Amino acid sequence: MWLGATVSAAGDAASWIALVALALGTSHASIAILAICYTAPVAVGGLAAGWALDRFDRRRLLIADAIARAGVFALIPLYAAVAALGNQHSAVPLPLIYAVAAVYGLLKMISLAGFPALIPQLVNDDQLSRANALEGASYGLASLAGAGFAGLVVGAFRSGGAICLVTADVVSYLVFALMLRTIRPRHLPRSETATTRTSLKEVIGLVLRRPLLRTITAMFALFNIGEGMLLVFLPHRSAAIGLGAGGYGYLVAALTGGELVAAALLARWDWGRPLVASILISQLAAALIVVTLVIPSAACTVVAITALGFVSAPMTAWAQTLRMREAPADMHGRLFAVLRTAMQATPPIGAAVAGWLSQFGTGALIGCVAAVMGLPVLAGAADVLRESPARRTRAAA
């Protein structure tokens, strides 16, 4: 499963760079609108994905999702092939690019919540932290390879290379589907309080009753607003510092390179520090790193983006471990879908705000990114630390 997910995520990273390149190759393109299409539909699809992951066989649902997305992304190279046969050299229509991005966002939560929901069926409880770190390593490795390779291809072959990258993503989905067919997750015992008929209201109630879940989710949702702003900022920054047509891919590769190093270290060694405090410190560090992006230098930008990936990647693994221990295993599908939907629904807000803030200059945009990434920590620290597992254990004793 790890191998298949890594291949598929690499295809996704490459195809996002390709979609940006294809959009920029058309008239009246808007990266902000593309980013919104790519991220906003998760707010709708995420809730349905959570219900489906706990209602149906998770492995089979992931296979169906991979095949469906392969079909949707195949529309772009199919259009290009038909245009070539008709001796037409027109760019891929912007509405088609937006539509493919929107369908990706609509179905995204099936794999994003399905992977962690399956982890407890594949490893024992004492292996959860390392398994979650490996999931982070999967996305880090995939994004590094996919975005870096995409930057080279787009830089060398422009729109033709972008079409090839989307085609490769289609193949990666099919590889993931084949890999999923080889795994046999074990069936976990059902809890007494959660069933496949557990309502969305009950799942949300669980989150609201557990301060640890509630506060960390709010913090991550705000943090992701900043990441949505960076989706719009980085393509323009890459052009401003002279990295060329493939520059955006290089910056994404730098970001995910930092994530990969951090995830690999977590997967190799047990983290002995309190997870909640570690999340708080990492989020503050990320905000401080973002401030350095005001320097319009290629070297400073690459270093800052790499460092940002390094400090932010462990946050996901740590929070994911805490969530797995806070809820029954047979609610993990809906729980992860609800939480990740809440968190993934906020990048479109950031993208829209970045499109508006860009008129005020880089300083205003970077300041806003740093604020939304860092200030929530100060508001949530007392609540999260009060409800940390260590404190609850001492209180019970």
Backbone torsions as a table, in degrees:
resi	resn	phi	psi	omega
1	MET	NA	-41.4	179.4
2	TRP	-60.7	-43.9	-179.3
3	LEU	-64.1	-46.3	179.7
4	GLY	-63.1	-41.9	179.5
5	ALA	-65.2	-36.5	179.6
6	THR	-65.6	-44.7	178.2
7	VAL	-61.3	-45.7	-178.8
8	SER	-65.0	-42.3	179.7
9	ALA	-65.8	-33.6	175.4
10	ALA	-63.8	-40.5	176.0
11	GLY	-63.0	-39.8	178.3
12	ASP	-64.2	-43.3	179.8
13	ALA	-61.8	-41.6	-179.7
14	ALA	-68.4	-41.1	-176.8
15	SER	-70.0	-29.1	175.7
16	TRP	-64.9	-44.1	175.7
17	ILE	-60.8	-39.1	179.8
18	ALA	-65.3	-42.4	179.4
19	LEU	-63.1	-39.6	176.8
20	VAL	-62.0	-44.9	-179.8
21	ALA	-64.1	-41.9	179.3
22	LEU	-65.4	-39.3	179.4
23	ALA	-65.5	-42.8	179.4
24	LEU	-66.4	-19.3	178.4
25	GLY	-82.8	-0.7	178.6
26	THR	-109.6	166.6	176.7
27	SER	-83.7	149.1	177.6
28	HIS	62.9	28.8	179.2
29	ALA	-74.9	147.5	176.9
30	SER	-133.3	115.2	178.1
31	ILE	-66.0	-33.2	178.4
32	ALA	-62.3	-45.3	178.7
33	ILE	-65.0	-41.2	178.6
34	LEU	-61.3	-42.7	179.3
35	ALA	-64.7	-37.2	177.8
36	ILE	-66.5	-44.3	177.7
37	CYS	-61.0	-35.9	-176.3
38	TYR	-74.1	-25.3	-173.5
39	THR	-117.1	-33.7	-172.7
40	ALA	-63.7	-41.4	-176.5
41	PRO	-60.9	-13.9	179.2
42	VAL	-61.9	-25.8	179.1
43	ALA	-64.1	-29.7	178.4
44	VAL	-89.3	-51.0	-176.6
45	GLY	-68.6	-26.7	-176.4
46	GLY	-63.9	-41.0	-178.6
47	LEU	-67.1	-41.4	177.7
48	ALA	-67.0	-35.4	-179.8
49	ALA	-63.9	-40.7	179.9
50	GLY	-62.3	-45.4	177.4
51	TRP	-60.5	-45.4	-177.0
52	ALA	-65.4	-37.6	-178.3
53	LEU	-66.2	-28.4	177.1
54	ASP	-94.8	-13.8	-179.5
55	ARG	-92.6	-36.5	-176.1
56	PHE	-114.8	170.0	176.5
57	ASP	-61.9	120.4	-173.4
58	ARG	-63.9	-39.8	-179.4
59	ARG	-62.6	-46.1	-179.2
60	ARG	-66.6	-35.2	178.8
61	LEU	-66.3	-39.8	176.9
62	LEU	-64.1	-37.5	177.3
63	ILE	-63.2	-46.1	-179.6
64	ALA	-62.6	-39.9	178.7
65	ASP	-62.9	-43.8	-179.7
66	ALA	-61.6	-42.8	-179.8
67	ILE	-66.6	-41.0	-179.6
68	ALA	-63.6	-44.1	-179.3
69	ARG	-70.2	-31.5	174.2
70	ALA	-59.9	-42.2	179.1
71	GLY	-64.2	-40.0	-178.7
72	VAL	-68.2	-47.8	-179.4
73	PHE	-66.5	-26.3	178.9
74	ALA	-64.9	-17.4	179.8
75	LEU	-62.6	-32.2	-178.4
76	ILE	-70.1	-53.5	176.7
77	PRO	-65.1	-28.3	176.7
78	LEU	-65.3	-42.6	176.5
79	TYR	-61.6	-44.2	-179.4
80	ALA	-62.9	-38.7	180.0
81	ALA	-67.4	-42.2	178.7
82	VAL	-64.5	-41.1	178.8
83	ALA	-63.6	-39.2	179.6
84	ALA	-66.5	-39.7	178.6
85	LEU	-64.9	-30.0	178.5
86	GLY	-90.6	13.2	179.8
87	ASN	57.5	34.3	176.2
88	GLN	-107.5	143.3	-177.6
89	HIS	-122.0	33.1	-179.2
90	SER	-76.3	151.7	178.2
91	ALA	-69.9	157.4	176.0
92	VAL	-62.0	129.7	-176.4
93	PRO	-58.4	139.0	-179.8
94	LEU	-59.9	-40.1	177.6
95	PRO	-59.7	-35.2	177.9
96	LEU	-67.6	-40.9	178.2
97	ILE	-62.0	-46.5	178.5
98	TYR	-61.7	-41.2	-177.5
99	ALA	-65.5	-43.1	178.8
100	VAL	-63.2	-41.9	178.1
101	ALA	-62.1	-39.3	-178.8
102	ALA	-67.6	-40.0	178.1
103	VAL	-65.8	-38.3	175.5
104	TYR	-57.5	-47.5	179.3
105	GLY	-63.5	-36.6	-179.2
106	LEU	-64.2	-38.4	-176.6
107	LEU	-97.2	-5.8	-172.0
108	LYS	-55.9	-37.9	-172.4
109	MET	-69.9	-19.6	179.3
110	ILE	-61.0	-48.0	178.7
111	SER	-80.5	-34.6	-177.4
112	LEU	-66.5	-36.7	176.0
113	ALA	-92.6	-27.1	-177.5
114	GLY	-68.7	-37.0	179.5
115	PHE	-61.2	-56.2	179.0
116	PRO	-65.4	-30.6	178.9
117	ALA	-65.5	-27.9	179.1
118	LEU	-84.9	-19.7	-175.3
119	ILE	-55.8	-46.0	178.9
120	PRO	-63.8	-17.5	176.5
121	GLN	-86.9	-3.9	-177.1
122	LEU	-115.8	-22.7	-179.3
123	VAL	-133.4	165.5	176.7
124	ASN	-82.1	166.8	-175.3
125	ASP	-59.6	-39.3	-178.1
126	ASP	-72.9	-4.1	178.2
127	GLN	-105.5	2.0	-173.1
128	LEU	-61.7	-44.7	-176.8
129	SER	-61.1	-44.3	179.5
130	ARG	-69.1	-37.5	178.5
131	ALA	-64.4	-40.6	177.7
132	ASN	-66.7	-35.6	175.6
133	ALA	-65.8	-37.4	177.1
134	LEU	-65.4	-34.2	176.1
135	GLU	-63.2	-43.2	176.2
136	GLY	-61.8	-38.8	177.7
137	ALA	-64.8	-34.3	178.1
138	SER	-59.4	-50.4	-179.6
139	TYR	-69.1	-35.2	178.0
140	GLY	-65.0	-48.1	178.9
141	LEU	-62.7	-42.5	-178.9
142	ALA	-64.8	-44.6	-178.6
143	SER	-67.9	-38.3	178.1
144	LEU	-61.8	-50.4	-178.5
145	ALA	-68.2	-46.0	-176.4
146	GLY	-66.7	-49.1	-177.9
147	ALA	-69.5	-41.0	178.9
148	GLY	-62.7	-46.0	178.6
149	PHE	-64.5	-40.1	179.7
150	ALA	-62.9	-38.3	177.6
151	GLY	-60.5	-42.0	178.4
152	LEU	-65.1	-44.4	-176.6
153	VAL	-67.1	-46.3	-179.9
154	VAL	-65.6	-39.1	178.3
155	GLY	-62.3	-33.4	-177.4
156	ALA	-89.2	-37.5	-170.5
157	PHE	-120.9	1.3	175.5
158	ARG	54.5	-130.4	-173.9
159	SER	-64.7	-34.8	178.0
160	GLY	-62.6	-40.6	176.7
161	GLY	-66.3	-36.2	178.8
162	ALA	-63.6	-40.4	177.6
163	ILE	-61.6	-42.4	179.0
164	CYS	-64.1	-36.5	178.9
165	LEU	-66.1	-40.7	177.3
166	VAL	-64.7	-39.2	176.4
167	THR	-61.4	-41.1	177.3
168	ALA	-62.5	-35.1	177.5
169	ASP	-65.4	-38.2	175.8
170	VAL	-57.7	-46.2	179.5
171	VAL	-63.4	-38.4	-178.2
172	SER	-64.1	-35.8	176.3
173	TYR	-63.6	-41.4	179.9
174	LEU	-67.2	-36.4	175.6
175	VAL	-62.3	-43.3	178.6
176	PHE	-60.1	-43.8	179.2
177	ALA	-60.5	-41.9	179.3
178	LEU	-66.4	-40.8	179.2
179	MET	-64.1	-39.5	-179.8
180	LEU	-62.4	-30.1	179.8
181	ARG	-67.0	-17.4	-176.1
182	THR	-90.2	-12.8	-176.4
183	ILE	-92.4	154.1	179.3
184	ARG	-132.3	84.6	-179.5
185	PRO	-63.6	142.8	177.3
186	ARG	-80.7	154.9	178.9
187	HIS	-89.2	126.4	-180.0
188	LEU	-90.5	150.0	176.8
189	PRO	-63.9	141.1	-178.8
190	ARG	-79.7	145.2	177.4
191	SER	-77.5	164.8	-179.5
192	GLU	-78.6	-19.6	-173.9
193	THR	-102.5	-15.2	-175.8
194	ALA	-121.2	134.4	177.7
195	THR	-134.5	174.5	177.9
196	THR	-66.0	-12.0	179.0
197	ARG	-99.1	4.9	176.9
198	THR	-56.6	129.5	-174.5
199	SER	-79.1	160.7	175.8
200	LEU	-59.5	-35.3	179.3
201	LYS	-60.6	-40.3	-180.0
202	GLU	-68.3	-38.1	178.7
203	VAL	-66.0	-45.0	177.5
204	ILE	-63.3	-37.4	177.3
205	GLY	-60.8	-38.6	177.2
206	LEU	-60.5	-43.8	179.7
207	VAL	-63.7	-43.1	-177.9
208	LEU	-69.9	-29.3	179.8
209	ARG	-77.7	-22.9	-178.5
210	ARG	-101.8	102.2	-178.2
211	PRO	-54.1	-33.6	179.4
212	LEU	-61.7	-47.6	178.2
213	LEU	-65.7	-44.1	-174.8
214	ARG	-63.0	-48.6	-173.5
215	THR	-73.0	-41.6	179.9
216	ILE	-64.8	-37.4	178.3
217	THR	-63.1	-43.6	178.5
218	ALA	-63.1	-40.7	179.6
219	MET	-63.3	-44.3	-179.4
220	PHE	-68.6	-35.6	178.9
221	ALA	-62.0	-41.9	178.1
222	LEU	-69.6	-40.3	177.7
223	PHE	-57.1	-39.8	-178.1
224	ASN	-71.3	-19.5	171.5
225	ILE	-61.2	-42.7	176.6
226	GLY	-62.4	-39.5	178.1
227	GLU	-65.3	-34.9	175.6
228	GLY	-63.4	-36.8	176.1
229	MET	-64.8	-38.9	179.6
230	LEU	-67.0	-28.3	176.2
231	LEU	-58.6	-34.5	179.6
232	VAL	-86.7	-37.1	-175.0
233	PHE	-70.1	-43.5	-171.0
234	LEU	-64.3	-40.9	176.8
235	PRO	-59.5	-38.9	179.4
236	HIS	-72.9	-36.6	178.5
237	ARG	-64.8	-40.9	-178.9
238	SER	-60.5	-37.7	177.4
239	ALA	-71.1	-38.0	-176.8
240	ALA	-67.9	-30.4	-177.8
241	ILE	-98.0	10.6	171.7
242	GLY	76.0	33.0	178.9
243	LEU	-85.3	-4.5	175.6
244	GLY	85.7	-174.1	-175.4
245	ALA	-62.0	-32.9	-179.9
246	GLY	-93.0	11.0	-174.6
247	GLY	-62.0	-38.3	180.0
248	TYR	-61.3	-40.2	177.5
249	GLY	-62.0	-37.9	179.5
250	TYR	-65.7	-40.6	179.7
251	LEU	-67.1	-41.0	176.9
252	VAL	-63.2	-38.4	177.6
253	ALA	-64.1	-38.4	177.8
254	ALA	-64.4	-42.8	178.3
255	LEU	-59.6	-49.5	-176.8
256	THR	-75.1	-22.7	173.5
257	GLY	-63.2	-42.7	175.4
258	GLY	-63.6	-40.3	177.4
259	GLU	-62.0	-41.0	-177.4
260	LEU	-65.5	-43.6	179.3
261	VAL	-60.5	-44.8	180.0
262	ALA	-64.4	-43.8	-179.1
263	ALA	-65.5	-38.3	179.0
264	ALA	-64.7	-39.2	178.0
265	LEU	-65.7	-40.9	178.8
266	LEU	-66.8	-36.6	179.3
267	ALA	-69.7	-27.3	-177.2
268	ARG	-84.0	-37.0	-175.7
269	TRP	-124.3	143.4	174.2
270	ASP	-69.8	135.4	179.5
271	TRP	-89.7	114.3	-173.8
272	GLY	-90.5	-3.3	-177.8
273	ARG	-85.9	157.0	175.4
274	PRO	-57.2	129.3	-173.6
275	LEU	-67.5	-39.6	-177.0
276	VAL	-64.8	-47.5	178.7
277	ALA	-62.7	-35.5	179.2
278	SER	-63.9	-39.5	178.5
279	ILE	-64.2	-44.3	-179.5
280	LEU	-60.5	-46.1	-178.7
281	ILE	-64.9	-41.1	-179.3
282	SER	-64.4	-39.5	-178.9
283	GLN	-68.3	-39.2	175.9
284	LEU	-64.9	-40.4	178.8
285	ALA	-62.6	-40.2	178.6
286	ALA	-60.7	-42.6	179.9
287	ALA	-62.3	-41.3	179.6
288	LEU	-66.5	-37.6	179.3
289	ILE	-65.2	-39.8	-178.7
290	VAL	-60.0	-34.2	-179.3
291	VAL	-57.3	-33.3	-177.9
292	THR	-68.8	-12.1	179.2
293	LEU	-70.2	-7.3	175.7
294	VAL	-68.0	-18.3	179.2
295	ILE	-78.5	117.0	-176.3
296	PRO	-81.3	60.9	-177.8
297	SER	-125.3	138.8	179.3
298	ALA	-62.7	-45.0	-178.7
299	ALA	-63.4	-46.7	-179.8
300	CYS	-63.8	-38.9	-179.9
301	THR	-64.3	-46.4	-179.1
302	VAL	-63.7	-43.4	179.6
303	VAL	-64.0	-44.5	-178.9
304	ALA	-64.3	-42.7	-178.9
305	ILE	-66.5	-39.6	177.8
306	THR	-63.8	-44.0	178.9
307	ALA	-64.9	-36.9	178.0
308	LEU	-61.6	-43.5	176.7
309	GLY	-62.6	-38.4	-177.6
310	PHE	-64.6	-41.1	-176.6
311	VAL	-85.2	-22.0	-176.5
312	SER	-89.8	-29.6	-177.2
313	ALA	-59.9	-44.7	-179.0
314	PRO	-62.5	-25.9	-179.1
315	MET	-57.1	-41.0	-178.3
316	THR	-66.1	-45.0	-179.7
317	ALA	-63.8	-42.6	-179.6
318	TRP	-65.7	-46.1	-179.8
319	ALA	-64.7	-37.7	-179.3
320	GLN	-64.5	-40.4	177.3
321	THR	-63.0	-43.4	178.7
322	LEU	-61.7	-41.9	-179.4
323	ARG	-65.4	-40.7	-179.6
324	MET	-61.5	-32.5	-179.3
325	ARG	-85.1	-12.9	-178.1
326	GLU	-91.9	-12.4	-173.8
327	ALA	-134.5	153.7	176.0
328	PRO	-61.4	148.6	-176.4
329	ALA	-61.1	-35.1	-176.8
330	ASP	-80.7	4.9	171.6
331	MET	-108.6	1.6	-173.9
332	HIS	-62.5	-36.7	-179.3
333	GLY	-60.0	-52.3	179.5
334	ARG	-69.2	-38.2	-178.9
335	LEU	-62.2	-49.6	-179.1
336	PHE	-65.9	-34.9	178.5
337	ALA	-66.6	-44.0	179.4
338	VAL	-63.5	-47.6	-177.6
339	LEU	-66.7	-46.0	-177.9
340	ARG	-73.2	-26.0	173.2
341	THR	-66.3	-44.9	178.5
342	ALA	-59.7	-39.6	-177.6
343	MET	-78.0	-37.1	-178.2
344	GLN	-82.4	-12.4	177.8
345	ALA	-78.3	-11.8	-176.5
346	THR	-89.8	-24.9	176.4
347	PRO	-55.5	-35.6	176.8
348	PRO	-60.7	-32.9	176.4
349	ILE	-62.5	-44.7	178.3
350	GLY	-62.2	-41.2	179.3
351	ALA	-62.1	-42.7	-179.8
352	ALA	-66.4	-42.3	179.5
353	VAL	-64.8	-39.3	-179.8
354	ALA	-64.4	-38.7	177.5
355	GLY	-60.2	-35.1	179.0
356	TRP	-80.1	-41.7	-176.5
357	LEU	-69.2	-23.3	-176.2
358	SER	-58.0	-24.6	-179.9
359	GLN	-71.1	-15.7	-179.1
360	PHE	-97.4	-0.3	176.3
361	GLY	103.0	167.4	-176.3
362	THR	-63.9	-39.2	-177.1
363	GLY	-59.7	-43.6	-179.9
364	ALA	-65.0	-41.4	-178.8
365	LEU	-66.4	-47.8	-179.0
366	ILE	-64.8	-39.4	177.7
367	GLY	-60.7	-39.4	179.5
368	CYS	-68.6	-40.7	178.2
369	VAL	-60.4	-47.4	-179.4
370	ALA	-62.3	-37.4	-178.5
371	ALA	-66.3	-48.1	-177.0
372	VAL	-70.6	-23.0	177.4
373	MET	-81.9	-32.4	-172.4
374	GLY	-102.4	-40.0	-174.3
375	LEU	-63.3	-36.1	179.1
376	PRO	-57.9	-27.3	179.5
377	VAL	-62.6	-42.5	-178.8
378	LEU	-64.3	-35.9	-179.5
379	ALA	-74.0	-33.9	-173.9
380	GLY	-98.5	-6.3	-173.2
381	ALA	-61.0	-47.5	-176.5
382	ALA	-62.6	-44.5	-178.6
383	ASP	-64.9	-44.3	-177.6
384	VAL	-67.4	-45.7	-178.7
385	LEU	-65.2	-34.2	179.2
386	ARG	-65.6	-31.1	-177.1
387	GLU	-104.5	16.0	-179.6
388	SER	-65.2	150.5	-178.7
389	PRO	-56.3	-37.7	-178.6
390	ALA	-62.6	-43.0	-179.1
391	ARG	-67.8	-38.9	178.5
392	ARG	-64.1	-37.3	179.5
393	THR	-65.8	-43.2	179.2
394	ARG	-65.2	-38.0	179.8
395	ALA	-65.5	-40.8	178.9
396	ALA	-65.4	-38.1	179.9
397	ALA	-66.6	NA	NA
